[in-house]
Amino acid sequence: PDGRIVIVIADVSGHHVGSAILMASIRSVLRASLQGGASPVEVLAVANRTMFEDMSRACSFVSVFVAAYDPKSYILQYASAGHNPPLLLLPEESNGEEVDVIELDAEGLLIGVLPEFGYVQREVQLKPGAVVLFYTDGAIEACDRQGKQYGMERLIQLLKDEREGAPENVCQKIQEAVEEFSGAEHQDDLTLVALKVVDGN
């Protein structure tokens, strides 16, 4: 309601029905907290407190990254529960210098490890032209037939190469590249979300 755009990405341990049920449950908890106007760090604290017993009994855990972007101030607030740090591709410099990519890291424990944990919230001021890529580890841990991983270096380079494209095109190009690299035989799921900052939006 206040105009913020909230992005949540998560990854549950395991690939069975129980894992899917836990992910559906934590999704409901996250959604309820967000609709109540909670900040990213508050969302994680509530989710961990609410889900700890179920996660503990199932011997499972979930990594979660929550980001709230205010298009009026260009400020991105974020908090992490042990999830892969999203990549921030800074706007291209007019002087032609190499474009920087920054990991949006925030210390935080996986959901379901401890009943109470003090998550940390951070924020960054974005500028028009910046791109933020949220991803699960299936993007960098996908292996080719020789067992070599796709890796962070390839992901960053592809993000730079596709910076001018629409966010959905960035995600599509990365998915295609990972599938081609691994022969479309993923060992893990792959989830991608891209946020591109546009002037006045």
Salt bridges, closest charged atoms under 4 A:
ASP2 OD2 - ARG4 NE 3.01
GLU53 OE1 - ARG57 NH1 3.64
ASP54 OD1 - ARG57 NH2 2.62
GLU98 OE2 - LYS160 NZ 2.78
GLU116 OE2 - ARG49 NE 3.20
GLU164 OE2 - ARG163 NE 3.79
ASP188 OD1 - HIS15 NE2 3.06
